[in-house]
Amino acid sequence: MHVVAKVLSAAYIALALFAAAVLVQASVNLVDVTDVSVNIAENISVASVELDWSGNDTDAAEVRVAMNVTNPGRITIEIIAMGFVVYMDDPNDPRPWYDADKLRTTEIGGGGFSARRGQGVLVRPGETATLNGFVGVSPGTSRMLRLDRPDADGRYHAFVMSAWIAHTFVDFEVKSPPQIYAAPYYDAAGVLPSG
């Protein structure tokens, strides 16, 4: 066999092996990305709501929301945004907290965060990260009137709707990551102001 033919046959074999390795890696990457994308929604939830406030309607208040995100996949994800809307239940209104008309009269406001890629919260496979956001409430506003609705025991019953996260993959470029929504959260036990 001619030397050039031997070199070409070896080059073709090396090229075929390289292409096979690239195909296998691309398939593994696709499976890993799909695994996270399919399972992430059931792994995010609002964990708690706290009320940092003196209880006096002449003082500013801060409603703090914590969300848990568990990475269900085999690759690291980065949380680059989080959002939510906080409402405060009115114990004197007999309608359920999720009633559409009641929602219009109990909304406190939206909160969350947004970060550039590379500056978000990393969540490694199997880990759970707690994300924090808040809604500020100024004294003398309609938002303060909606906030200051304790029950007979002085507890406040917040609910969080439209809670979502946006994530990306550390090792893969993803254009306009989708928003993944969590189930609504209602604090039936209520919280006391701590501030």
C-alpha positions in Angstrom: 0.0 0.0 0.0 1.3 3.4 -0.9 2.4 5.7 2.0 -0.1 8.4 1.1 -3.0 5.9 1.2 -1.9 4.7 4.6 -1.8 8.3 5.9 -5.2 9.1 4.4 -6.8 5.9 5.8 -5.4 6.7 9.3 -6.7 10.3 9.0 -10.1 9.1 7.9 -10.3 6.7 10.8 -9.2 9.4 13.3 -11.8 11.8 11.8 -14.5 9.1 12.1 -13.6 8.5 15.7 -13.6 12.2 16.5 -17.0 12.6 14.8 -18.4 9.7 16.8 -17.1 11.2 20.1 -18.7 14.6 19.2 -22.0 12.9 18.4 -22.0 11.0 21.7 -21.1 14.1 23.7 -23.8 16.1 21.9 -26.4 13.4 22.6 -25.4 13.3 26.3 -25.6 17.1 26.5 -29.0 17.1 24.9 -30.2 14.4 27.4 -28.8 16.4 30.4 -30.4 19.7 29.3 -33.7 18.0 28.5 -33.7 16.2 31.9 -33.4 19.5 33.8 -35.9 21.3 31.5 -38.6 18.6 31.9 -38.2 18.2 35.7 -37.4 21.7 37.0 -41.0 22.9 37.4 -41.8 20.4 40.1 -38.6 21.3 41.9 -39.3 25.0 42.6 -41.5 26.3 45.4 -42.1 29.3 47.6 -40.7 28.2 51.0 -41.7 31.0 53.3 -42.8 34.6 53.7 -41.6 36.9 56.4 -42.8 40.4 57.4 -40.0 42.7 58.5 -42.1 45.5 60.1 -42.8 47.1 63.4 -46.5 46.6 63.0 -47.0 50.4 63.0 -48.5 51.7 59.8 -46.4 54.8 60.0 -43.2 52.7 59.6 -42.0 51.2 56.3 -42.4 47.4 55.9 -40.6 44.7 53.9 -42.3 41.5 52.8 -39.5 38.9 52.2 -40.1 35.8 50.1 -37.9 32.8 50.0 -38.1 30.3 47.1 -36.4 26.9 47.0 -35.0 25.5 43.8 -33.6 22.0 43.6 -31.6 21.0 40.6 -33.1 17.7 39.3 -30.5 17.1 36.7 -26.9 16.0 36.2 -25.5 19.4 35.1 -25.1 22.7 37.0 -27.7 25.4 36.4 -27.6 29.1 37.1 -30.6 31.0 38.3 -30.5 34.4 36.6 -33.9 35.7 37.6 -36.7 35.3 40.1 -40.1 37.1 40.3 -43.3 36.9 42.3 -46.3 39.0 43.3 -47.3 39.2 47.0 -50.8 39.6 48.3 -52.1 40.0 51.9 -55.3 38.2 52.8 -58.0 40.2 54.5 -59.5 38.2 57.3 -62.7 40.3 57.2 -63.3 39.4 53.6 -65.1 35.9 53.5 -64.1 35.2 49.9 -61.3 32.6 49.4 -57.8 34.1 49.0 -57.6 33.0 45.4 -60.8 34.8 44.3 -60.1 37.0 41.3 -61.9 40.0 42.6 -60.3 39.6 46.0 -56.8 39.4 44.3 -57.4 42.9 42.9 -58.0 44.4 46.4 -55.2 42.5 48.3 -52.1 43.0 46.0 -49.1 44.4 47.8 -46.7 44.3 44.8 -44.1 42.4 42.9 -40.5 41.6 43.7 -37.5 39.4 42.7 -34.1 39.8 41.2 -32.3 39.7 37.9 -28.7 38.9 37.2 -26.4 38.7 34.2 -25.2 35.3 33.1 -22.2 34.4 35.2 -23.5 36.5 38.1 -26.6 34.4 39.1 -27.0 31.6 41.7 -25.3 28.3 40.8 -27.2 25.2 41.7 -25.2 22.0 41.3 -26.9 18.6 40.5 -29.1 17.5 43.4 -28.5 20.7 45.5 -31.2 23.0 46.7 -30.7 26.8 46.7 -32.8 29.3 48.5 -33.5 32.5 46.6 -34.6 35.6 48.4 -36.6 38.6 47.2 -38.6 41.3 48.8 -41.4 43.9 48.3 -41.0 47.2 50.1 -44.1 49.0 51.4 -44.0 52.7 52.3 -46.2 54.3 55.0 -49.2 56.3 53.9 -49.7 54.3 50.7 -52.6 52.1 49.5 -50.1 49.2 49.7 -49.7 49.8 53.4 -53.5 49.8 53.8 -53.6 46.4 52.0 -50.7 45.1 54.1 -52.1 46.1 57.5 -54.8 43.4 57.8 -53.9 41.1 60.7 -56.2 38.4 62.0 -57.6 38.4 65.6 -54.2 37.0 66.8 -52.2 39.7 65.1 -50.9 37.3 62.4 -50.6 38.2 58.7 -51.6 35.8 56.0 -49.6 36.4 52.9 -50.0 34.6 49.6 -47.6 34.5 46.7 -48.8 34.2 43.1 -46.9 34.1 39.8 -43.7 33.0 41.4 -41.1 32.1 38.8 -37.5 31.6 38.0 -35.4 31.8 34.9 -32.3 29.6 34.6 -29.6 28.9 32.2 -26.9 26.2 31.9 -23.4 26.9 32.9 -21.8 25.0 30.1 -24.3 25.7 27.3 -25.4 28.9 25.7 -29.2 29.3 26.0 -31.1 32.2 24.4 -33.9 33.8 26.3 -34.4 31.2 29.1 -38.0 30.3 29.8 -39.8 31.3 33.0 -40.7 28.3 35.1 -43.6 28.9 37.5 -44.1 27.6 41.0 -47.4 26.7 42.5 -49.3 29.5 44.4 -48.3 29.7 48.1 -50.7 30.6 50.9 -49.6 31.0 54.5 -52.5 29.7 56.4 -50.7 29.8 59.8 -49.8 33.4 59.3 -46.7 35.3 60.4 -46.0 37.9 63.1 -44.2 41.1 62.1 -40.5 41.0 63.2 -38.9 44.3 63.0 
